[in-house]
């Protein structure tokens, strides 16, 4: 189960959850968007959610380098137009 789904189904407050895990709200949103997450953070989330959200559920679908590359490519396309 994705973290966002877990939080919605269980009516979990993002700020309180972030505080409980020891991370920022921005990091929670990053996890929602498929960004990198530290293993230690993923393990804490797995424990807090009683393994309803596993480390495997938080495997990133992208990283900051991919996003930067896409932005650069988009800018180049706009400049060619």
WOZI-V545220 format. One record per residue. SS is DSSP state (hx for helix, st for strand, lp for the rest). NEAR is the number of other ideal C-beta (glycine too) atoms within 12 Angstrom. D_FIRST is the distance of its C-alpha to the first C-alpha in Angstrom with 1 decimal. Layout:
ss->SS near->NEAR d_first->D_FIRST
ss->SS near->NEAR d_first->D_FIRST
//
This chain:
ss->lp near->20 d_first->0.0
ss->lp near->23 d_first->3.8
ss->hx near->39 d_first->6.5
ss->hx near->24 d_first->8.4
ss->hx near->16 d_first->6.6
ss->hx near->27 d_first->6.6
ss->hx near->29 d_first->10.1
ss->hx near->16 d_first->11.3
ss->hx near->14 d_first->10.6
ss->lp near->19 d_first->12.2
ss->lp near->10 d_first->14.8
ss->lp near->24 d_first->14.6
ss->lp near->14 d_first->17.4
ss->hx near->25 d_first->16.6
ss->hx near->17 d_first->20.0
ss->hx near->15 d_first->19.8
ss->hx near->31 d_first->16.4
ss->hx near->26 d_first->17.8
ss->hx near->17 d_first->21.0
ss->hx near->19 d_first->19.4
ss->hx near->31 d_first->17.7
ss->lp near->17 d_first->20.9
ss->lp near->25 d_first->20.0
ss->lp near->16 d_first->21.0
ss->hx near->18 d_first->19.4
ss->hx near->14 d_first->20.1
ss->hx near->27 d_first->17.9
ss->hx near->32 d_first->14.9
ss->hx near->20 d_first->15.7
ss->hx near->26 d_first->16.1
ss->hx near->38 d_first->12.6
ss->hx near->27 d_first->11.6
ss->lp near->22 d_first->14.1
ss->lp near->21 d_first->13.1
ss->lp near->24 d_first->16.1
ss->lp near->21 d_first->17.0
ss->lp near->32 d_first->15.8
ss->lp near->19 d_first->18.1
ss->hx near->15 d_first->17.1
ss->hx near->15 d_first->18.5
ss->hx near->29 d_first->16.3
ss->hx near->27 d_first->13.1
ss->hx near->20 d_first->14.5
ss->hx near->25 d_first->15.4
ss->hx near->38 d_first->12.0
ss->hx near->24 d_first->10.7
ss->hx near->18 d_first->13.8
ss->hx near->25 d_first->13.7
ss->lp near->29 d_first->10.3
ss->lp near->12 d_first->11.7
ss->lp near->16 d_first->9.3
ss->lp near->19 d_first->6.3
ss->lp near->35 d_first->5.2
ss->lp near->19 d_first->7.4
ss->hx near->22 d_first->10.2
ss->hx near->16 d_first->9.4
ss->hx near->24 d_first->6.3
ss->hx near->34 d_first->9.1
ss->lp near->19 d_first->11.8
ss->lp near->24 d_first->14.0
ss->lp near->17 d_first->14.9
ss->lp near->18 d_first->18.2
ss->lp near->17 d_first->20.5
ss->hx near->15 d_first->23.4
ss->hx near->13 d_first->25.9
ss->hx near->17 d_first->24.4
ss->hx near->19 d_first->24.4
ss->hx near->13 d_first->27.9
ss->hx near->14 d_first->29.1
ss->hx near->15 d_first->27.8
ss->hx near->14 d_first->29.6
ss->hx near->14 d_first->32.7
ss->hx near->14 d_first->32.7
ss->hx near->14 d_first->32.4
ss->hx near->13 d_first->35.3
ss->hx near->12 d_first->37.4
ss->hx near->11 d_first->36.9
ss->hx near->10 d_first->37.9
ss->hx near->9 d_first->41.0
ss->hx near->8 d_first->42.1
ss->lp near->7 d_first->42.2
//
